[in-house]
Amino acid sequence: MRSNLRMSNSPVSKSAAASNQNGFADHIDAESKVSERPHEHLMELRLWLRLLATANLIEVEIRQRLRERFATTLPRFDLLAQLERVEDGLLLGELSRRMMVSNGNVTGLVERLVESGLIERNVLEADRRAVRGRMTAKGRRVFADMAAAHAEWIAELFAGLGEAEQQALWLRLGDLKGSVLAATRRRGD
């Protein structure tokens, strides 16, 4: 958990579970302790924990499904998704920046994907230190299957919201993203 809120290992109280209006009574996560006494916490904190808990739930489910169906990991899927967008491939440093992970992490992922025949690694003639990763034909086929399944899984997870609700949430989260970016720019000044 990324907040300063201390969490105990005890389950949510029966009164909190009974009053849980959203049906989360049997689920314990980052927002569970806050939901026991919401009046003691600012709405911004409660909202942040709700966003974090929801994103974590989605990520855990996607990770599990990728592992079960394709025997792969989310970082490998993410790397393939970056390469799929660029026909000629990307320098490993650019992959690292796009994925927001270290160069070492990308190098390890690339190595495993090269071993499985999904991508190829090419050293640039102009700069022998620069390495470009590029998806192979096999990689494109495998990734197409993974991407289609991924899209179905996301649709399934979001099925509880209608199209208009999804659009409204997307717009509101865009507003929140803008607010966060503005706050980080102000802090940087």
Secondary structure as UniProt FT lines:
FT   HELIX           14..19
FT   TURN            21..22
FT   TURN            25..26
FT   TURN            30..31
FT   HELIX           32..36
FT   HELIX           38..40
FT   HELIX           43..70
FT   HELIX           74..84
FT   TURN            87..88
FT   STRAND          90..91
FT   HELIX           92..99
FT   HELIX           103..115
FT   TURN            116..117
FT   STRAND          119..123
FT   TURN            128..129
FT   STRAND          131..135
FT   HELIX           137..157
FT   TURN            158..160
FT   HELIX           163..188
//
